Amino acid sequence: MKTYILLVTWFYYGQPPASSQVQFTSMEMCLAARDAVLKDVIRLKTDSDLEVQRLRAQGVVSNPTVPTASAVCSAQ
C-alpha cells in the first residue's frame, strides 16, 4: 500500500525551524491536512494583526512574532 507523507516545518523568528511529519493512506487525506495547516497559518497571522491593531489603539507599540509554515505532501 502506498503511503503519503505530510511534512510541516514551522518557522519562528529567532528560533530554529520545528518540523514534523505524518503518514496518510491517500493523497486526498494528506492534501486536506496540508490545507488545514496552511489555514492555521493564515488564522495566526490574522489574529496577530488584530492584536497589533488593538494594542496600537491603546498606545502600545507591539511587534509580535508570527510563525509561518511550509507544508508539503509527498508519496513514499
PDB file of N, CA, C, O and CB in Angstrom:
ATOM      1  N   MET A   1       0.844  -1.183   0.000  1.00  0.00           N
ATOM      2  CA  MET A   1       0.000   0.000   0.000  1.00  0.00           C
ATOM      3  C   MET A   1       0.888   1.244   0.000  1.00  0.00           C
ATOM      4  O   MET A   1       1.845   1.349   0.766  1.00  0.00           O
ATOM      5  CB  MET A   1      -0.959  -0.001   1.224  1.00  0.00           C
ATOM      6  N   LYS A   2       0.546   2.165  -0.868  1.00  0.00           N
ATOM      7  CA  LYS A   2       1.295   3.410  -0.976  1.00  0.00           C
ATOM      8  C   LYS A   2       0.933   4.322   0.195  1.00  0.00           C
ATOM      9  O   LYS A   2      -0.227   4.408   0.597  1.00  0.00           O
ATOM     10  CB  LYS A   2       1.009   4.113  -2.330  1.00  0.00           C
ATOM     11  N   THR A   3       1.926   4.987   0.723  1.00  0.00           N
ATOM     12  CA  THR A   3       1.684   5.953   1.789  1.00  0.00           C
ATOM     13  C   THR A   3       2.112   7.340   1.323  1.00  0.00           C
ATOM     14  O   THR A   3       2.925   7.497   0.412  1.00  0.00           O
ATOM     15  CB  THR A   3       2.438   5.551   3.083  1.00  0.00           C
ATOM     16  N   TYR A   4       1.538   8.326   1.977  1.00  0.00           N
ATOM     17  CA  TYR A   4       1.820   9.722   1.661  1.00  0.00           C
ATOM     18  C   TYR A   4       2.235  10.411   2.949  1.00  0.00           C
ATOM     19  O   TYR A   4       1.682  10.161   4.020  1.00  0.00           O
ATOM     20  CB  TYR A   4       0.581  10.431   1.009  1.00  0.00           C
ATOM     21  N   ILE A   5       3.215  11.279   2.815  1.00  0.00           N
ATOM     22  CA  ILE A   5       3.758  11.958   3.994  1.00  0.00           C
ATOM     23  C   ILE A   5       3.501  13.449   3.887  1.00  0.00           C
ATOM     24  O   ILE A   5       3.768  14.078   2.863  1.00  0.00           O
ATOM     25  CB  ILE A   5       5.273  11.681   4.148  1.00  0.00           C
ATOM     26  N   LEU A   6       2.975  13.997   4.977  1.00  0.00           N
ATOM     27  CA  LEU A   6       2.847  15.448   5.102  1.00  0.00           C
ATOM     28  C   LEU A   6       4.008  15.916   5.965  1.00  0.00           C
ATOM     29  O   LEU A   6       4.124  15.531   7.128  1.00  0.00           O
ATOM     30  CB  LEU A   6       1.452  15.870   5.724  1.00  0.00           C
ATOM     31  N   LEU A   7       4.853  16.738   5.397  1.00  0.00           N
ATOM     32  CA  LEU A   7       5.977  17.317   6.127  1.00  0.00           C
ATOM     33  C   LEU A   7       5.649  18.778   6.385  1.00  0.00           C
ATOM     34  O   LEU A   7       5.442  19.551   5.450  1.00  0.00           O
ATOM     35  CB  LEU A   7       7.327  17.165   5.336  1.00  0.00           C
ATOM     36  N   VAL A   8       5.602  19.150   7.655  1.00  0.00           N
ATOM     37  CA  VAL A   8       5.304  20.527   8.051  1.00  0.00           C
ATOM     38  C   VAL A   8       6.511  21.091   8.788  1.00  0.00           C
ATOM     39  O   VAL A   8       7.023  20.483   9.728  1.00  0.00           O
ATOM     40  CB  VAL A   8       4.021  20.597   8.943  1.00  0.00           C
ATOM     41  N   THR A   9       6.948  22.246   8.354  1.00  0.00           N
ATOM     42  CA  THR A   9       8.039  22.943   9.031  1.00  0.00           C
ATOM     43  C   THR A   9       7.538  24.316   9.436  1.00  0.00           C
ATOM     44  O   THR A   9       7.096  25.103   8.598  1.00  0.00           O
ATOM     45  CB  THR A   9       9.308  23.050   8.120  1.00  0.00           C
ATOM     46  N   TRP A  10       7.612  24.598  10.739  1.00  0.00           N
ATOM     47  CA  TRP A  10       7.212  25.899  11.282  1.00  0.00           C
ATOM     48  C   TRP A  10       8.458  26.756  11.437  1.00  0.00           C
ATOM     49  O   TRP A  10       9.498  26.286  11.900  1.00  0.00           O
ATOM     50  CB  TRP A  10       6.464  25.745  12.652  1.00  0.00           C
ATOM     51  N   PHE A  11       8.339  28.010  11.046  1.00  0.00           N
ATOM     52  CA  PHE A  11       9.438  28.958  11.154  1.00  0.00           C
ATOM     53  C   PHE A  11       9.027  30.080  12.111  1.00  0.00           C
ATOM     54  O   PHE A  11       8.006  30.740  11.923  1.00  0.00           O
ATOM     55  CB  PHE A  11       9.826  29.529   9.752  1.00  0.00           C
ATOM     56  N   TYR A  12       9.847  30.272  13.132  1.00  0.00           N
ATOM     57  CA  TYR A  12       9.630  31.327  14.123  1.00  0.00           C
ATOM     58  C   TYR A  12      10.843  32.237  14.096  1.00  0.00           C
ATOM     59  O   TYR A  12      11.977  31.762  14.034  1.00  0.00           O
ATOM     60  CB  TYR A  12       9.393  30.737  15.562  1.00  0.00           C
ATOM     61  N   TYR A  13      10.612  33.540  14.143  1.00  0.00           N
ATOM     62  CA  TYR A  13      11.717  34.491  14.135  1.00  0.00           C
ATOM     63  C   TYR A  13      12.649  34.239  15.322  1.00  0.00           C
ATOM     64  O   TYR A  13      12.202  34.142  16.465  1.00  0.00           O
ATOM     65  CB  TYR A  13      11.185  35.935  14.168  1.00  0.00           C
ATOM     66  N   GLY A  14      13.926  34.137  15.041  1.00  0.00           N
ATOM     67  CA  GLY A  14      14.928  33.991  16.096  1.00  0.00           C
ATOM     68  C   GLY A  14      15.031  32.599  16.694  1.00  0.00           C
ATOM     69  O   GLY A  14      15.725  32.411  17.693  1.00  0.00           O
ATOM     70  N   GLN A  15      14.359  31.620  16.107  1.00  0.00           N
ATOM     71  CA  GLN A  15      14.410  30.255  16.618  1.00  0.00           C
ATOM     72  C   GLN A  15      14.644  29.297  15.460  1.00  0.00           C
ATOM     73  O   GLN A  15      14.326  29.615  14.314  1.00  0.00           O
ATOM     74  CB  GLN A  15      13.107  29.892  17.377  1.00  0.00           C
ATOM     75  N   PRO A  16      15.199  28.122  15.756  1.00  0.00           N
ATOM     76  CA  PRO A  16      15.372  27.145  14.680  1.00  0.00           C
ATOM     77  C   PRO A  16      14.011  26.611  14.222  1.00  0.00           C
ATOM     78  O   PRO A  16      13.060  26.590  15.004  1.00  0.00           O
ATOM     79  CB  PRO A  16      16.280  25.980  15.146  1.00  0.00           C
ATOM     80  N   PRO A  17      13.913  26.182  12.970  1.00  0.00           N
ATOM     81  CA  PRO A  17      12.654  25.622  12.481  1.00  0.00           C
ATOM     82  C   PRO A  17      12.255  24.372  13.268  1.00  0.00           C
ATOM     83  O   PRO A  17      13.108  23.650  13.785  1.00  0.00           O
ATOM     84  CB  PRO A  17      12.767  25.288  10.990  1.00  0.00           C
ATOM     85  N   ALA A  18      10.951  24.133  13.349  1.00  0.00           N
ATOM     86  CA  ALA A  18      10.427  22.942  14.015  1.00  0.00           C
ATOM     87  C   ALA A  18       9.643  22.142  12.972  1.00  0.00           C
ATOM     88  O   ALA A  18       8.698  22.654  12.372  1.00  0.00           O
ATOM     89  CB  ALA A  18       9.518  23.320  15.257  1.00  0.00           C
ATOM     90  N   SER A  19      10.039  20.893  12.761  1.00  0.00           N
ATOM     91  CA  SER A  19       9.404  20.070  11.733  1.00  0.00           C
ATOM     92  C   SER A  19       8.724  18.850  12.323  1.00  0.00           C
ATOM     93  O   SER A  19       9.118  18.330  13.367  1.00  0.00           O
ATOM     94  CB  SER A  19      10.426  19.637  10.704  1.00  0.00           C
ATOM     95  N   SER A  20       7.679  18.406  11.613  1.00  0.00           N
ATOM     96  CA  SER A  20       7.021  17.154  11.967  1.00  0.00           C
ATOM     97  C   SER A  20       6.495  16.528  10.686  1.00  0.00           C
ATOM     98  O   SER A  20       6.325  17.196   9.666  1.00  0.00           O
ATOM     99  CB  SER A  20       5.868  17.381  13.003  1.00  0.00           C
ATOM    100  N   GLN A  21       6.244  15.228  10.768  1.00  0.00           N
ATOM    101  CA  GLN A  21       5.693  14.552   9.605  1.00  0.00           C
ATOM    102  C   GLN A  21       4.647  13.543  10.053  1.00  0.00           C
ATOM    103  O   GLN A  21       4.724  12.965  11.137  1.00  0.00           O
ATOM    104  CB  GLN A  21       6.807  13.860   8.791  1.00  0.00           C
ATOM    105  N   VAL A  22       3.652  13.351   9.166  1.00  0.00           N
ATOM    106  CA  VAL A  22       2.548  12.439   9.447  1.00  0.00           C
ATOM    107  C   VAL A  22       2.278  11.639   8.181  1.00  0.00           C
ATOM    108  O   VAL A  22       2.324  12.172   7.073  1.00  0.00           O
ATOM    109  CB  VAL A  22       1.264  13.213   9.921  1.00  0.00           C
ATOM    110  N   GLN A  23       1.994  10.348   8.361  1.00  0.00           N
ATOM    111  CA  GLN A  23       1.689   9.492   7.215  1.00  0.00           C
ATOM    112  C   GLN A  23       0.188   9.405   6.996  1.00  0.00           C
ATOM    113  O   GLN A  23      -0.600   9.415   7.943  1.00  0.00           O
ATOM    114  CB  GLN A  23       2.277   8.088   7.417  1.00  0.00           C
ATOM    115  N   PHE A  24      -0.193   9.319   5.715  1.00  0.00           N
ATOM    116  CA  PHE A  24      -1.593   9.153   5.322  1.00  0.00           C
ATOM    117  C   PHE A  24      -1.685   8.029   4.304  1.00  0.00           C
ATOM    118  O   PHE A  24      -0.692   7.663   3.675  1.00  0.00           O
ATOM    119  CB  PHE A  24      -2.178  10.476   4.741  1.00  0.00           C
ATOM    120  N   THR A  25      -2.885   7.484   4.147  1.00  0.00           N
ATOM    121  CA  THR A  25      -3.089   6.387   3.203  1.00  0.00           C
ATOM    122  C   THR A  25      -3.561   6.874   1.837  1.00  0.00           C
ATOM    123  O   THR A  25      -3.622   6.089   0.890  1.00  0.00           O
ATOM    124  CB  THR A  25      -4.091   5.403   3.766  1.00  0.00           C
ATOM    125  N   SER A  26      -3.896   8.158   1.722  1.00  0.00           N
ATOM    126  CA  SER A  26      -4.295   8.696   0.419  1.00  0.00           C
ATOM    127  C   SER A  26      -3.771  10.115   0.271  1.00  0.00           C
ATOM    128  O   SER A  26      -3.579  10.839   1.248  1.00  0.00           O
ATOM    129  CB  SER A  26      -5.836   8.667   0.254  1.00  0.00           C
ATOM    130  N   MET A  27      -3.549  10.483  -0.970  1.00  0.00           N
ATOM    131  CA  MET A  27      -3.091  11.845  -1.243  1.00  0.00           C
ATOM    132  C   MET A  27      -4.160  12.856  -0.864  1.00  0.00           C
ATOM    133  O   MET A  27      -3.837  13.955  -0.415  1.00  0.00           O
ATOM    134  CB  MET A  27      -2.715  12.002  -2.722  1.00  0.00           C
ATOM    135  N   GLU A  28      -5.432  12.502  -1.038  1.00  0.00           N
ATOM    136  CA  GLU A  28      -6.519  13.412  -0.686  1.00  0.00           C
ATOM    137  C   GLU A  28      -6.502  13.751   0.800  1.00  0.00           C
ATOM    138  O   GLU A  28      -6.702  14.906   1.177  1.00  0.00           O
ATOM    139  CB  GLU A  28      -7.864  12.800  -1.067  1.00  0.00           C
ATOM    140  N   MET A  29      -6.265  12.751   1.643  1.00  0.00           N
ATOM    141  CA  MET A  29      -6.203  12.993   3.091  1.00  0.00           C
ATOM    142  C   MET A  29      -5.003  13.868   3.430  1.00  0.00           C
ATOM    143  O   MET A  29      -5.093  14.761   4.274  1.00  0.00           O
ATOM    144  CB  MET A  29      -6.125  11.656   3.868  1.00  0.00           C
ATOM    145  N   CYS A  30      -3.891  13.609   2.774  1.00  0.00           N
ATOM    146  CA  CYS A  30      -2.683  14.395   3.013  1.00  0.00           C
ATOM    147  C   CYS A  30      -2.910  15.852   2.612  1.00  0.00           C
ATOM    148  O   CYS A  30      -2.545  16.770   3.346  1.00  0.00           O
ATOM    149  CB  CYS A  30      -1.486  13.803   2.235  1.00  0.00           C
ATOM    150  N   LEU A  31      -3.513  16.054   1.447  1.00  0.00           N
ATOM    151  CA  LEU A  31      -3.760  17.415   0.976  1.00  0.00           C
ATOM    152  C   LEU A  31      -4.751  18.149   1.867  1.00  0.00           C
ATOM    153  O   LEU A  31      -4.609  19.352   2.087  1.00  0.00           O
ATOM    154  CB  LEU A  31      -4.273  17.391  -0.454  1.00  0.00           C
ATOM    155  N   ALA A  32      -5.751  17.444   2.384  1.00  0.00           N
ATOM    156  CA  ALA A  32      -6.714  18.071   3.299  1.00  0.00           C
ATOM    157  C   ALA A  32      -6.014  18.526   4.577  1.00  0.00           C
ATOM    158  O   ALA A  32      -6.281  19.618   5.079  1.00  0.00           O
ATOM    159  CB  ALA A  32      -7.864  17.089   3.639  1.00  0.00           C
ATOM    160  N   ALA A  33      -5.120  17.690   5.102  1.00  0.00           N
ATOM    161  CA  ALA A  33      -4.369  18.060   6.307  1.00  0.00           C
ATOM    162  C   ALA A  33      -3.436  19.228   6.020  1.00  0.00           C
ATOM    163  O   ALA A  33      -3.300  20.132   6.844  1.00  0.00           O
ATOM    164  CB  ALA A  33      -3.564  16.858   6.836  1.00  0.00           C
ATOM    165  N   ARG A  34      -2.790  19.214   4.852  1.00  0.00           N
ATOM    166  CA  ARG A  34      -1.911  20.322   4.467  1.00  0.00           C
ATOM    167  C   ARG A  34      -2.699  21.628   4.398  1.00  0.00           C
ATOM    168  O   ARG A  34      -2.257  22.660   4.904  1.00  0.00           O
ATOM    169  CB  ARG A  34      -1.234  20.033   3.107  1.00  0.00           C
ATOM    170  N   ASP A  35      -3.866  21.569   3.769  1.00  0.00           N
ATOM    171  CA  ASP A  35      -4.695  22.774   3.658  1.00  0.00           C
ATOM    172  C   ASP A  35      -5.111  23.293   5.030  1.00  0.00           C
ATOM    173  O   ASP A  35      -5.180  24.505   5.237  1.00  0.00           O
ATOM    174  CB  ASP A  35      -5.937  22.488   2.812  1.00  0.00           C
ATOM    175  N   ALA A  36      -5.388  22.390   5.967  1.00  0.00           N
ATOM    176  CA  ALA A  36      -5.757  22.794   7.330  1.00  0.00           C
ATOM    177  C   ALA A  36      -4.590  23.511   8.015  1.00  0.00           C
ATOM    178  O   ALA A  36      -4.790  24.507   8.710  1.00  0.00           O
ATOM    179  CB  ALA A  36      -6.188  21.561   8.163  1.00  0.00           C
ATOM    180  N   VAL A  37      -3.385  23.004   7.818  1.00  0.00           N
ATOM    181  CA  VAL A  37      -2.202  23.659   8.403  1.00  0.00           C
ATOM    182  C   VAL A  37      -2.042  25.056   7.820  1.00  0.00           C
ATOM    183  O   VAL A  37      -1.810  26.017   8.553  1.00  0.00           O
ATOM    184  CB  VAL A  37      -0.919  22.819   8.148  1.00  0.00           C
ATOM    185  N   LEU A  38      -2.164  25.168   6.508  1.00  0.00           N
ATOM    186  CA  LEU A  38      -1.981  26.478   5.874  1.00  0.00           C
ATOM    187  C   LEU A  38      -3.083  27.455   6.284  1.00  0.00           C
ATOM    188  O   LEU A  38      -2.832  28.657   6.371  1.00  0.00           O
ATOM    189  CB  LEU A  38      -1.956  26.331   4.346  1.00  0.00           C
ATOM    190  N   LYS A  39      -4.300  26.959   6.537  1.00  0.00           N
ATOM    191  CA  LYS A  39      -5.370  27.815   7.052  1.00  0.00           C
ATOM    192  C   LYS A  39      -5.040  28.300   8.460  1.00  0.00           C
ATOM    193  O   LYS A  39      -5.353  29.435   8.821  1.00  0.00           O
ATOM    194  CB  LYS A  39      -6.712  27.063   7.050  1.00  0.00           C
ATOM    195  N   ASP A  40      -4.403  27.429   9.258  1.00  0.00           N
ATOM    196  CA  ASP A  40      -3.972  27.841  10.599  1.00  0.00           C
ATOM    197  C   ASP A  40      -2.941  28.965  10.522  1.00  0.00           C
ATOM    198  O   ASP A  40      -2.967  29.886  11.338  1.00  0.00           O
ATOM    199  CB  ASP A  40      -3.387  26.644  11.368  1.00  0.00           C
ATOM    200  N   VAL A  41      -2.042  28.894   9.554  1.00  0.00           N
ATOM    201  CA  VAL A  41      -1.045  29.949   9.381  1.00  0.00           C
ATOM    202  C   VAL A  41      -1.748  31.275   9.096  1.00  0.00           C
ATOM    203  O   VAL A  41      -1.394  32.306   9.668  1.00  0.00           O
ATOM    204  CB  VAL A  41      -0.057  29.595   8.234  1.00  0.00           C
ATOM    205  N   ILE A  42      -2.735  31.243   8.219  1.00  0.00           N
ATOM    206  CA  ILE A  42      -3.485  32.464   7.893  1.00  0.00           C
ATOM    207  C   ILE A  42      -4.233  32.975   9.119  1.00  0.00           C
ATOM    208  O   ILE A  42      -4.258  34.180   9.373  1.00  0.00           O
ATOM    209  CB  ILE A  42      -4.477  32.204   6.736  1.00  0.00           C
ATOM    210  N   ARG A  43      -4.844  32.066   9.883  1.00  0.00           N
ATOM    211  CA  ARG A  43      -5.571  32.457  11.091  1.00  0.00           C
ATOM    212  C   ARG A  43      -4.630  33.110  12.107  1.00  0.00           C
ATOM    213  O   ARG A  43      -4.968  34.134  12.702  1.00  0.00           O
ATOM    214  CB  ARG A  43      -6.263  31.234  11.719  1.00  0.00           C
ATOM    215  N   LEU A  44      -3.454  32.516  12.301  1.00  0.00           N
ATOM    216  CA  LEU A  44      -2.482  33.086  13.245  1.00  0.00           C
ATOM    217  C   LEU A  44      -2.053  34.482  12.808  1.00  0.00           C
ATOM    218  O   LEU A  44      -1.929  35.383  13.639  1.00  0.00           O
ATOM    219  CB  LEU A  44      -1.248  32.171  13.370  1.00  0.00           C
ATOM    220  N   LYS A  45      -1.827  34.665  11.517  1.00  0.00           N
ATOM    221  CA  LYS A  45      -1.433  35.987  11.004  1.00  0.00           C
ATOM    222  C   LYS A  45      -2.556  36.995  11.216  1.00  0.00           C
ATOM    223  O   LYS A  45      -2.305  38.123  11.640  1.00  0.00           O
ATOM    224  CB  LYS A  45      -1.067  35.906   9.502  1.00  0.00           C
ATOM    225  N   THR A  46      -3.788  36.597  10.925  1.00  0.00           N
ATOM    226  CA  THR A  46      -4.932  37.487  11.103  1.00  0.00           C
ATOM    227  C   THR A  46      -5.113  37.857  12.572  1.00  0.00           C
ATOM    228  O   THR A  46      -5.319  39.025  12.903  1.00  0.00           O
ATOM    229  CB  THR A  46      -6.207  36.832  10.563  1.00  0.00           C
ATOM    230  N   ASP A  47      -5.035  36.853  13.455  1.00  0.00           N
ATOM    231  CA  ASP A  47      -5.159  37.117  14.893  1.00  0.00           C
ATOM    232  C   ASP A  47      -4.074  38.069  15.373  1.00  0.00           C
ATOM    233  O   ASP A  47      -4.333  38.963  16.179  1.00  0.00           O
ATOM    234  CB  ASP A  47      -5.091  35.807  15.686  1.00  0.00           C
ATOM    235  N   SER A  48      -2.862  37.874  14.876  1.00  0.00           N
ATOM    236  CA  SER A  48      -1.750  38.733  15.277  1.00  0.00           C
ATOM    237  C   SER A  48      -1.969  40.160  14.785  1.00  0.00           C
ATOM    238  O   SER A  48      -1.729  41.116  15.522  1.00  0.00           O
ATOM    239  CB  SER A  48      -0.419  38.181  14.737  1.00  0.00           C
ATOM    240  N   ASP A  49      -2.421  40.304  13.548  1.00  0.00           N
ATOM    241  CA  ASP A  49      -2.682  41.646  13.007  1.00  0.00           C
ATOM    242  C   ASP A  49      -3.743  42.365  13.832  1.00  0.00           C
ATOM    243  O   ASP A  49      -3.609  43.555  14.120  1.00  0.00           O
ATOM    244  CB  ASP A  49      -3.130  41.560  11.534  1.00  0.00           C
ATOM    245  N   LEU A  50      -4.798  41.645  14.213  1.00  0.00           N
ATOM    246  CA  LEU A  50      -5.859  42.247  15.026  1.00  0.00           C
ATOM    247  C   LEU A  50      -5.333  42.655  16.406  1.00  0.00           C
ATOM    248  O   LEU A  50      -5.708  43.705  16.929  1.00  0.00           O
ATOM    249  CB  LEU A  50      -7.035  41.266  15.178  1.00  0.00           C
ATOM    250  N   GLU A  51      -4.475  41.833  16.987  1.00  0.00           N
ATOM    251  CA  GLU A  51      -3.905  42.148  18.299  1.00  0.00           C
ATOM    252  C   GLU A  51      -3.013  43.390  18.216  1.00  0.00           C
ATOM    253  O   GLU A  51      -3.047  44.235  19.109  1.00  0.00           O
ATOM    254  CB  GLU A  51      -3.099  40.947  18.841  1.00  0.00           C
ATOM    255  N   VAL A  52      -2.224  43.503  17.163  1.00  0.00           N
ATOM    256  CA  VAL A  52      -1.365  44.678  16.974  1.00  0.00           C
ATOM    257  C   VAL A  52      -2.231  45.928  16.846  1.00  0.00           C
ATOM    258  O   VAL A  52      -1.918  46.958  17.442  1.00  0.00           O
ATOM    259  CB  VAL A  52      -0.459  44.511  15.717  1.00  0.00           C
ATOM    260  N   GLN A  53      -3.309  45.850  16.080  1.00  0.00           N
ATOM    261  CA  GLN A  53      -4.208  46.993  15.934  1.00  0.00           C
ATOM    262  C   GLN A  53      -4.824  47.383  17.275  1.00  0.00           C
ATOM    263  O   GLN A  53      -4.919  48.567  17.598  1.00  0.00           O
ATOM    264  CB  GLN A  53      -5.313  46.676  14.920  1.00  0.00           C
ATOM    265  N   ARG A  54      -5.241  46.389  18.053  1.00  0.00           N
ATOM    266  CA  ARG A  54      -5.840  46.655  19.362  1.00  0.00           C
ATOM    267  C   ARG A  54      -4.835  47.344  20.288  1.00  0.00           C
ATOM    268  O   ARG A  54      -5.168  48.314  20.968  1.00  0.00           O
ATOM    269  CB  ARG A  54      -6.343  45.345  20.001  1.00  0.00           C
ATOM    270  N   LEU A  55      -3.619  46.837  20.306  1.00  0.00           N
ATOM    271  CA  LEU A  55      -2.589  47.416  21.170  1.00  0.00           C
ATOM    272  C   LEU A  55      -2.219  48.829  20.729  1.00  0.00           C
ATOM    273  O   LEU A  55      -2.028  49.713  21.564  1.00  0.00           O
ATOM    274  CB  LEU A  55      -1.343  46.530  21.177  1.00  0.00           C
ATOM    275  N   ARG A  56      -2.119  49.037  19.424  1.00  0.00           N
ATOM    276  CA  ARG A  56      -1.787  50.382  18.920  1.00  0.00           C
ATOM    277  C   ARG A  56      -2.884  51.382  19.277  1.00  0.00           C
ATOM    278  O   ARG A  56      -2.600  52.543  19.571  1.00  0.00           O
ATOM    279  CB  ARG A  56      -1.578  50.352  17.388  1.00  0.00           C
ATOM    280  N   ALA A  57      -4.136  50.930  19.250  1.00  0.00           N
ATOM    281  CA  ALA A  57      -5.254  51.803  19.629  1.00  0.00           C
ATOM    282  C   ALA A  57      -5.135  52.224  21.090  1.00  0.00           C
ATOM    283  O   ALA A  57      -5.621  53.286  21.478  1.00  0.00           O
ATOM    284  CB  ALA A  57      -6.604  51.093  19.388  1.00  0.00           C
ATOM    285  N   GLN A  58      -4.480  51.379  21.906  1.00  0.00           N
ATOM    286  CA  GLN A  58      -4.267  51.692  23.318  1.00  0.00           C
ATOM    287  C   GLN A  58      -2.956  52.444  23.533  1.00  0.00           C
ATOM    288  O   GLN A  58      -2.608  52.781  24.665  1.00  0.00           O
ATOM    289  CB  GLN A  58      -4.275  50.411  24.149  1.00  0.00           C
ATOM    290  N   GLY A  59      -2.227  52.706  22.441  1.00  0.00           N
ATOM    291  CA  GLY A  59      -0.960  53.426  22.548  1.00  0.00           C
ATOM    292  C   GLY A  59       0.224  52.544  22.854  1.00  0.00           C
ATOM    293  O   GLY A  59       1.293  53.042  23.208  1.00  0.00           O
ATOM    294  N   VAL A  60       0.057  51.247  22.725  1.00  0.00           N
ATOM    295  CA  VAL A  60       1.145  50.306  22.997  1.00  0.00           C
ATOM    296  C   VAL A  60       1.763  49.878  21.674  1.00  0.00           C
ATOM    297  O   VAL A  60       1.060  49.464  20.752  1.00  0.00           O
ATOM    298  CB  VAL A  60       0.635  49.065  23.800  1.00  0.00           C
ATOM    299  N   VAL A  61       3.087  49.983  21.590  1.00  0.00           N
ATOM    300  CA  VAL A  61       3.772  49.538  20.384  1.00  0.00           C
ATOM    301  C   VAL A  61       4.109  48.063  20.564  1.00  0.00           C
ATOM    302  O   VAL A  61       4.743  47.668  21.542  1.00  0.00           O
ATOM    303  CB  VAL A  61       5.064  50.390  20.104  1.00  0.00           C
ATOM    304  N   SER A  62       3.674  47.266  19.609  1.00  0.00           N
ATOM    305  CA  SER A  62       3.895  45.822  19.708  1.00  0.00           C
ATOM    306  C   SER A  62       4.238  45.263  18.341  1.00  0.00           C
ATOM    307  O   SER A  62       3.653  45.656  17.332  1.00  0.00           O
ATOM    308  CB  SER A  62       2.652  45.108  20.287  1.00  0.00           C
ATOM    309  N   ASN A  63       5.168  44.363  18.316  1.00  0.00           N
ATOM    310  CA  ASN A  63       5.550  43.669  17.090  1.00  0.00           C
ATOM    311  C   ASN A  63       5.647  42.174  17.396  1.00  0.00           C
ATOM    312  O   ASN A  63       6.753  41.650  17.527  1.00  0.00           O
ATOM    313  CB  ASN A  63       6.906  44.220  16.523  1.00  0.00           C
ATOM    314  N   PRO A  64       4.530  41.486  17.512  1.00  0.00           N
ATOM    315  CA  PRO A  64       4.580  40.074  17.884  1.00  0.00           C
ATOM    316  C   PRO A  64       5.211  39.220  16.783  1.00  0.00           C
ATOM    317  O   PRO A  64       5.149  39.548  15.598  1.00  0.00           O
ATOM    318  CB  PRO A  64       3.176  39.565  18.195  1.00  0.00           C
ATOM    319  N   THR A  65       5.804  38.145  17.205  1.00  0.00           N
ATOM    320  CA  THR A  65       6.387  37.207  16.262  1.00  0.00           C
ATOM    321  C   THR A  65       5.302  36.256  15.781  1.00  0.00           C
ATOM    322  O   THR A  65       4.687  35.545  16.576  1.00  0.00           O
ATOM    323  CB  THR A  65       7.564  36.430  16.902  1.00  0.00           C
ATOM    324  N   VAL A  66       5.076  36.250  14.483  1.00  0.00           N
ATOM    325  CA  VAL A  66       4.060  35.377  13.899  1.00  0.00           C
ATOM    326  C   VAL A  66       4.785  34.264  13.141  1.00  0.00           C
ATOM    327  O   VAL A  66       5.604  34.532  12.261  1.00  0.00           O
ATOM    328  CB  VAL A  66       3.085  36.177  12.950  1.00  0.00           C
ATOM    329  N   PRO A  67       4.480  33.029  13.486  1.00  0.00           N
ATOM    330  CA  PRO A  67       5.134  31.940  12.773  1.00  0.00           C
ATOM    331  C   PRO A  67       4.584  31.789  11.355  1.00  0.00           C
ATOM    332  O   PRO A  67       3.451  32.173  11.063  1.00  0.00           O
ATOM    333  CB  PRO A  67       4.965  30.635  13.541  1.00  0.00           C
ATOM    334  N   THR A  68       5.391  31.239  10.512  1.00  0.00           N
ATOM    335  CA  THR A  68       4.935  30.852   9.181  1.00  0.00           C
ATOM    336  C   THR A  68       5.290  29.386   9.010  1.00  0.00           C
ATOM    337  O   THR A  68       6.063  28.839   9.796  1.00  0.00           O
ATOM    338  CB  THR A  68       5.582  31.745   8.048  1.00  0.00           C
ATOM    339  N   ALA A  69       4.737  28.749   7.996  1.00  0.00           N
ATOM    340  CA  ALA A  69       4.967  27.320   7.837  1.00  0.00           C
ATOM    341  C   ALA A  69       5.062  26.929   6.375  1.00  0.00           C
ATOM    342  O   ALA A  69       4.530  27.586   5.481  1.00  0.00           O
ATOM    343  CB  ALA A  69       3.864  26.532   8.510  1.00  0.00           C
ATOM    344  N   SER A  70       5.754  25.846   6.183  1.00  0.00           N
ATOM    345  CA  SER A  70       5.796  25.183   4.884  1.00  0.00           C
ATOM    346  C   SER A  70       5.145  23.818   5.096  1.00  0.00           C
ATOM    347  O   SER A  70       5.454  23.127   6.067  1.00  0.00           O
ATOM    348  CB  SER A  70       7.287  25.056   4.318  1.00  0.00           C
ATOM    349  N   ALA A  71       4.247  23.427   4.195  1.00  0.00           N
ATOM    350  CA  ALA A  71       3.573  22.133   4.307  1.00  0.00           C
ATOM    351  C   ALA A  71       3.549  21.475   2.937  1.00  0.00           C
ATOM    352  O   ALA A  71       3.041  22.041   1.970  1.00  0.00           O
ATOM    353  CB  ALA A  71       2.128  22.294   4.871  1.00  0.00           C
ATOM    354  N   VAL A  72       4.110  20.263   2.867  1.00  0.00           N
ATOM    355  CA  VAL A  72       4.259  19.569   1.592  1.00  0.00           C
ATOM    356  C   VAL A  72       3.828  18.114   1.736  1.00  0.00           C
ATOM    357  O   VAL A  72       4.206  17.436   2.691  1.00  0.00           O
ATOM    358  CB  VAL A  72       5.716  19.654   1.088  1.00  0.00           C
ATOM    359  N   CYS A  73       3.029  17.641   0.773  1.00  0.00           N
ATOM    360  CA  CYS A  73       2.656  16.226   0.708  1.00  0.00           C
ATOM    361  C   CYS A  73       3.554  15.542  -0.320  1.00  0.00           C
ATOM    362  O   CYS A  73       3.849  16.092  -1.381  1.00  0.00           O
ATOM    363  CB  CYS A  73       1.137  16.050   0.338  1.00  0.00           C
ATOM    364  N   SER A  74       3.979  14.328   0.026  1.00  0.00           N
ATOM    365  CA  SER A  74       4.833  13.580  -0.879  1.00  0.00           C
ATOM    366  C   SER A  74       4.481  12.098  -0.816  1.00  0.00           C
ATOM    367  O   SER A  74       4.182  11.565   0.253  1.00  0.00           O
ATOM    368  CB  SER A  74       6.318  13.801  -0.536  1.00  0.00           C
ATOM    369  N   ALA A  75       4.520  11.444  -1.965  1.00  0.00           N
ATOM    370  CA  ALA A  75       4.296   9.991  -1.994  1.00  0.00           C
ATOM    371  C   ALA A  75       5.558   9.286  -1.522  1.00  0.00           C
ATOM    372  O   ALA A  75       6.673   9.727  -1.801  1.00  0.00           O
ATOM    373  CB  ALA A  75       3.897   9.507  -3.427  1.00  0.00           C
ATOM    374  N   GLN A  76       5.368   8.195  -0.811  1.00  0.00           N
ATOM    375  CA  GLN A  76       6.520   7.455  -0.296  1.00  0.00           C
ATOM    376  C   GLN A  76       6.593   6.122  -0.982  1.00  0.00           C
ATOM    377  O   GLN A  76       7.493   5.330  -0.699  1.00  0.00           O
ATOM    378  CB  GLN A  76       6.440   7.272   1.230  1.00  0.00           C
TER     379      GLN A  76
END
